[in-house]
Amino acid sequence: MSGSTISSGQPTPDNTTTRPAPLRPRARPFLSWLYAPSASSVTFALRNTIAACLAIGIAFWMELDDPAWAAMTVWAVAQTSRGESQSKAKWRIVGTISGGVAAISIMALAPQAPWLFFPMIALWIGLCSGFATFVSNFRSYALVLAGYTCSIICMGAASNPDNIFMVAMSRGTYIVLGVLCEAFMGLIFATSQERHARAQLRQKLESALVLVTTTLCSLLGEERGALNAARRQFGTILTINDQIEFAEVEMGPHGHEGDHARAALAAVSALLSRGFGMAMRLQVLNHNHPAFTKTADEILAFLKQFPQRLPDQNSVPALLADLQHFRDVCRLYAAPHRETDIRPDLEPIPGHEPFDAIDTSPEMLDDRLDERVLFVSLGELLGDLEQAIKEYEASTHRIKGDHFHFQLETHRDTREAVHNGLRGACAVLITAYIYEVTAWPNGLGFIAITTLVCGLFATKENPVLGTTEFLKGAVAAYIVAWFLVFVLMPKVTTFETLTLFLGPAMFLGGLAKGNPATAGGSAAYGLLLPAMLGLENHHVMNELAFYNGNMATVLAVAVSVIVFRSVLPFSSDAERLRLRRVMLGELQHLAHPGFKPRISVWIGRNTDRFARLIRHAGPTPAPLIEACILGTLATLTLGLNVIRLRALLDREYLPESARRPILLVLHYVEESTRRHDKAARIAEAAVRRLRVLDARETDLVTRLELTRAITYLVVIAHTMRTNEDFLDASRPFRGERNNRVLKT
């Protein structure tokens, strides 16, 4: 078989040294973001520096009591993508209004009762932080913003509760001013935003399709390391899925292009699972068939040319036509074709080979059935690729009268939500206790900044990875603020002079935020620097106010870091075990006869889990991560084949003699906890039983359904036998047995 190794079953020499790609990109040279920034980073930093200075200038002109909050809002909203900035600005306003209403309500309930007031604030922060874990993108930001905005307003009015409404209105004014200034500068700097967003969306989908077809080439060619290559796709898929929402914002008035893009990504995920299952069938079944070898060679050639053909929009119809041809070929060979199944009065089709001669030997029957199973699997794989291309094509333009809607579901971690809520509430209670005991004049600000930082940490999947960087950014802001306040600010007499000194400091923060390696620290730097300067209309901050106020800010960040690292600390090992248990519980639920599974839900949640495993790898050895990802992919494939088996039963074409062994397999999948080898044996026995029924069956439709059932059962049996350790949720997974799968 030219161009592939399907006929031989051995890796090609060119691929014997294939290694898994590193989990992290290569780091850039130290400080390269400062002396060699990218053009996009410079544009981002310049745009938001101007917006922050403009917001401060307007706040001074309006005689607002705390102009720094307008600049802080600019840097809090600012994102490298315009769609992200606009989305975050919208949800920031929603969160601010919600927090203001909550603040007024809490102050009204406990105006002079601190031991009731502070627990109520802690409860509100905990609820907002917990529920923020259940939603994605900036909807989670709106929830935590509602939490810490309530705290900031309440702390600002604690000394004079009657003034709570004015403080809330003042805080809302800062937020709206900062959002409007950032949006105004964004519109000035944005050029051809809609066209650029559409081009970016198309490019990202093209990259996902090219990546998955490259992986399919490796899987069909049985190249070593092909299974490892599949794991890289899921992080990319989820990242693209998150960015689709922002691209929709940038496109302005649009149709359902984003829904089609999400559907294309779901089809790509299903493709990866199909490819994984195809690789299993190639390992288990005899694939030395001339017809299959020839067809697979042609499909491999098609997949290798796919990256060059896809960017040409005019070539999409030709791609779909080629796929339809290959699917027709697969249907032809997948259909039961015995001489005895054909009516004797039919004439042979000119130019076509005759149907299989009668051979009742068990070996020949099994051999022909293996070939049909492989063609069924290959045809379904091409069907998912065709669906992905169709959805990709629909996402490139607006379709009149289109009402299509599609949304990928993500994983919701209840335990992590509870932990985030408890951490936030604990931080508030600790700082409130310190304030009550010490009567520190800056204690209320200390509490307010603590709630702000804890709210930001609560939006992180892994708070531990971001807390240290945030603390470094806060310390950097303190150092720069000290230099500005004590060296440069005494010379300031006009707003123009202030921007001359403040602008470069903010510009550096913008450059750092445009660099992924320093983005975490720069978020704290840009957010806290304006507050540390003590900007006011009629006086400059003195040294006493600087040290007292900014010590409270730095200590608030430090307390938040300590709380998130010591109170129910995040553990990647515990998360992996929790994800496995949830996933395996859902897998058992899929096999329950009273449950109606949906493929989009199963794919969406497990794609999210894939991405979490990759992002949270941390210091864990790479082989264990690879084994976990391989086990997750195997579980995803196992679940999809269970869903397809359930759909096969629902069509009711199978006789009762075939339904009974399938139902028994589903029962053992549902009830399997530790003895997955027994479930594998039951599935293998079901395959043998269906092979016997296929040899006796004369109805063409029934035999085709039996072939499909065997196609799914082969993967179920092989997956449960080779991933026994991963499927055992009663103990942590170490990846010992799965390492041998990685090496094959």
Stockholm file with secondary structure:
# STOCKHOLM 1.0

chainA/1-744         MSGSTISSGQPTPDNTTTRPAPLRPRARPFLSWLYAPSASSVTFALRNTIAACLAIGIAFWMELDDPAWAAMTVWAVAQTSRGESQSKAKWRIVGTISGGVAAISIMALAPQAPWLFFPMIALWIGLCSGFATFVSNFRSYALVLAGYTCSIICMGAASNPDNIFMVAMSRGTYIVLGVLCEAFMGLIFATSQERHARAQLRQKLESALVLVTTTLCSLLGEERGALNAARRQFGTILTINDQIEFAEVEMGPHGHEGDHARAALAAVSALLSRGFGMAMRLQVLNHNHPAFTKTADEILAFLKQFPQRLPDQNSVPALLADLQHFRDVCRLYAAPHRETDIRPDLEPIPGHEPFDAIDTSPEMLDDRLDERVLFVSLGELLGDLEQAIKEYEASTHRIKGDHFHFQLETHRDTREAVHNGLRGACAVLITAYIYEVTAWPNGLGFIAITTLVCGLFATKENPVLGTTEFLKGAVAAYIVAWFLVFVLMPKVTTFETLTLFLGPAMFLGGLAKGNPATAGGSAAYGLLLPAMLGLENHHVMNELAFYNGNMATVLAVAVSVIVFRSVLPFSSDAERLRLRRVMLGELQHLAHPGFKPRISVWIGRNTDRFARLIRHAGPTPAPLIEACILGTLATLTLGLNVIRLRALLDREYLPESARRPILLVLHYVEESTRRHDKAARIAEAAVRRLRVLDARETDLVTRLELTRAITYLVVIAHTMRTNEDFLDASRPFRGERNNRVLKT
#=GR chainA/1-744 SS CTTCCTTTCSCCGGGTTCCCCCSSCCCCCTTHHHHSCCHHHHHHHHHHHHHHHHHHHHHHHTTCSCTHHHHHHHHHHCCSSHHHHHHHHHHHHHHHHHHHHHHHHHHHHCTTCHHHHHHHHHHHHHHHHHHHTTSCHHHHHHHHHHHHHHHHHHHHHTTCGGGHHHHHHHHHHHHHHHHHHHHHHHHHHCCSHHHHHHHHHHHHHHHHHHHHHHHHHHHHTTCTTHHHHHHHHHHHHHHHHHHHHHHHHHTCSCCSHHHHHHHHHHHHHHHHHHHHHHHHHHHHSCCCCHHHHHHHHHHHHHHHHHHHHTTCGGGHHHHHHHHHHHHHHHHHHHSCCBGGGSCTTCCCCTTSCCCBCCCCCHHHHHHHHHHHHHHHHHHHHHHHHHHHHHHHHHTTSCCTTCCCCCCCCCCCCHHHHHHHHHHHHHHHHHHHHHHHHHCCTTHHHHHHHHHHHHHHHHTCSSHHHHHHHHHHHHHHHHHHHHHIIIIIGGGCCSHHHHHHHHHHHHHHHHHHHTSGGGHHHHHHHHHHHHHHTTCCSSCCCCHHHHHHHHHHHHHHHHHHHHHHHHSSCCCHHHHHHHHHHHHHHHHHHHTCTTCCCCHHHHHHHHHHHHHHHHHTCTTSCHHHHHHHHHHHHHHHHHHHHHHHHHHHHHHTCSCHHHHHHHHHHHHHHHHCSSCHHHHHHHHHHHHHHHHHHHHHCCCHHHHHHHHHHHHHHHHHHHHHHHTHHHHCTTSCCCCTTHHHHHHC
#=GC SS_cons         CTTCCTTTCSCCGGGTTCCCCCSSCCCCCTTHHHHSCCHHHHHHHHHHHHHHHHHHHHHHHTTCSCTHHHHHHHHHHCCSSHHHHHHHHHHHHHHHHHHHHHHHHHHHHCTTCHHHHHHHHHHHHHHHHHHHTTSCHHHHHHHHHHHHHHHHHHHHHTTCGGGHHHHHHHHHHHHHHHHHHHHHHHHHHCCSHHHHHHHHHHHHHHHHHHHHHHHHHHHHTTCTTHHHHHHHHHHHHHHHHHHHHHHHHHTCSCCSHHHHHHHHHHHHHHHHHHHHHHHHHHHHSCCCCHHHHHHHHHHHHHHHHHHHHTTCGGGHHHHHHHHHHHHHHHHHHHSCCBGGGSCTTCCCCTTSCCCBCCCCCHHHHHHHHHHHHHHHHHHHHHHHHHHHHHHHHHTTSCCTTCCCCCCCCCCCCHHHHHHHHHHHHHHHHHHHHHHHHHCCTTHHHHHHHHHHHHHHHHTCSSHHHHHHHHHHHHHHHHHHHHHIIIIIGGGCCSHHHHHHHHHHHHHHHHHHHTSGGGHHHHHHHHHHHHHHTTCCSSCCCCHHHHHHHHHHHHHHHHHHHHHHHHSSCCCHHHHHHHHHHHHHHHHHHHTCTTCCCCHHHHHHHHHHHHHHHHHTCTTSCHHHHHHHHHHHHHHHHHHHHHHHHHHHHHHTCSCHHHHHHHHHHHHHHHHCSSCHHHHHHHHHHHHHHHHHHHHHCCCHHHHHHHHHHHHHHHHHHHHHHHTHHHHCTTSCCCCTTHHHHHHC
//
